[in-house]
Amino acid sequence: MWNPHEPLSAGTRRALGAVGLIIALLLWSGGNLMIDKGDYFLPAPWTVAAKLLSMLQAEGSLNLLTAVGWSLRRVLIAMVLVVGVGVPVGVLMGSSPRINAVLSPLVDPMRSAPIVAVLPIIVLWFGIEETAKVVFLWLGAAVFLIPMVRDAVVAVAREHLILAEDLGATPLEAIRHSVLPLAMPRIFDAIIVAVSIEWTYITVAEYVNAKAGLGYLIQTSKRLSANDGVFAGILVILLLALITDQVLKRLKRRLFPWEGEA
Amino acid sequence: MKIEVNQAVQEYPAPNGDGINRVLDGIDLTLDGGINMLLGPSGCGKSTLLKLMGGVRPLGVVSPTSGEVLIDGKPATGSHDDVVMVFQRYLNRPDLTVRENVAFPFRFKLWRDKVPVAERNERVDEMLEAVGLADKGSHRPSQLSGGQNQRVALARALVLRPKILLADEPFGALDAQIRAEMQQLLIDLIDKYPTNVVFVTHDITEALLLGDRVIVLSTPPANVADDIAIAEPRPRSENWLRSTEATRLSDRIIDLLRGHGPGTGGQVRVTV
């Protein structure tokens, strides 16, 4: 029990995970039954489940699948853009201490910046339609992705660079053939984190001029004091984040089966 | 091919705060052929000296701080086509096959321009054969043992047919039996592909088994404490290692490293 390296079989791990979920459901149900006005403060699991079913049949923007489609679309677009910009910038910063010295005062403090407070400015600059939402998601994830990619590049042992230099590689060839391939698994980890950060920001992004999406569903439910809808929306976001995380982790194992063997 | 080290001084900024660490203290050395062992205590600057010969810039500081290192009369700055290094770490790309790792230098323009495609493949086949990995070409480094990985690294270096091979404790991470195999392999490879070797080690036995010359460096700031020629032909046997000649050399080196011997003796205070 108290051995940090105890090997767990897949079956044991799943069973224990199920135990955790069941405990959470029991506490949740118990809370609902014991609290005064429980259906308002803590709608029961079965109420939320019923709500989810009814949301599946709802019309227009209130339909669950429509909302998931919109949110997924925004997250994926922002992901493509954040990878497209964040990975090259991070690689440049990691490859050149000079570029890092220029950019790091701009990038590093942004990790603790109140991104949500920037939202009004993004609305001011990019309007209230799709662009602003994607820019907001992009910014929220990019400020984390860029430094992580930089660190992944710096973490490659400098002996690999010395070898490449000795074999006659130009500096760019050394980065392309010796540094990047070795940094790729950690860069991919950074992308996984960036996408999960986008999921945490999706509701905020969809609060502004919300017409569709999971954030819109949650906000609408809240306005109607239908807290079962709020819980349902949160659960769906958690589920989607879990699925993207698992898909990306599988993809990573497929792409870099040699990781950890270097 | 001749390596000349003239009054080479190497200094680094001290790691904590200001001040300067002098690693090499005006080394004078001429190496001309054969297997040359650079022997010295850990951290004595023998790797730094090797990197100077390889023309790679350790720590990115000006190297050498003063003096010069010449390969065939030309400064050993930047990558030198005729000089190739191998390291203690194999530095094989884990995502590439053994074959692709041996062919790794041909990813760089310098060597793509120098060696035509057909010849590259021939050389790679030949090297895989020479290091005994002909049947492992499509394996990945993680499927190989440490010794086999170092074979890949040796093949990756010798596929370029260097005139000088610089080896930085290449067998330091291997256990005794594998190390002996690798030493024998190195001797065989050098017979086949005549190459001058500069081989850094802190293992006296390894120096005696392999070297035509054993250059003993003192503790930092390093200087040449002794320069020993060994005429005994290779491969040298266990019996020779126990001979009067070999034990006398070994004692002399141990004395030097402990700081009782000739040369810059007084500065050497190291327990081996």
Chai-1 contact restraints between the chains, C-beta under 6 A:
chainA,res_idxA,chainB,res_idxB,connection_type,confidence,min_distance_angstrom,max_distance_angstrom,comment,restraint_id
A,E159,B,R89,contact,1.0,0.0,6.0,A-B,restraint_1
A,E159,B,L91,contact,1.0,0.0,6.0,A-B,restraint_2
A,H160,B,L91,contact,1.0,0.0,6.0,A-B,restraint_3
A,I162,B,V56,contact,1.0,0.0,6.0,A-B,restraint_4
A,L163,B,L91,contact,1.0,0.0,6.0,A-B,restraint_5
A,E165,B,V56,contact,1.0,0.0,6.0,A-B,restraint_6
A,D166,B,G54,contact,1.0,0.0,6.0,A-B,restraint_7
A,D166,B,V56,contact,1.0,0.0,6.0,A-B,restraint_8
A,D166,B,S79,contact,1.0,0.0,6.0,A-B,restraint_9
A,D166,B,M85,contact,1.0,0.0,6.0,A-B,restraint_10
A,L167,B,P105,contact,1.0,0.0,6.0,A-B,restraint_11
A,G168,B,S79,contact,1.0,0.0,6.0,A-B,restraint_12
A,G168,B,F108,contact,1.0,0.0,6.0,A-B,restraint_13
A,G168,B,L110,contact,1.0,0.0,6.0,A-B,restraint_14
A,A169,B,F108,contact,1.0,0.0,6.0,A-B,restraint_15
A,E173,B,F108,contact,1.0,0.0,6.0,A-B,restraint_16
A,H177,B,R107,contact,1.0,0.0,6.0,A-B,restraint_17
A,P181,B,D95,contact,1.0,0.0,6.0,A-B,restraint_18
A,W258,B,P94,contact,1.0,0.0,6.0,A-B,restraint_19
A,W258,B,D95,contact,1.0,0.0,6.0,A-B,restraint_20
A,W258,B,R140,contact,1.0,0.0,6.0,A-B,restraint_21
A,W258,B,S142,contact,1.0,0.0,6.0,A-B,restraint_22
A,E261,B,P94,contact,1.0,0.0,6.0,A-B,restraint_23
A,E261,B,S142,contact,1.0,0.0,6.0,A-B,restraint_24
A,A262,B,P94,contact,1.0,0.0,6.0,A-B,restraint_25
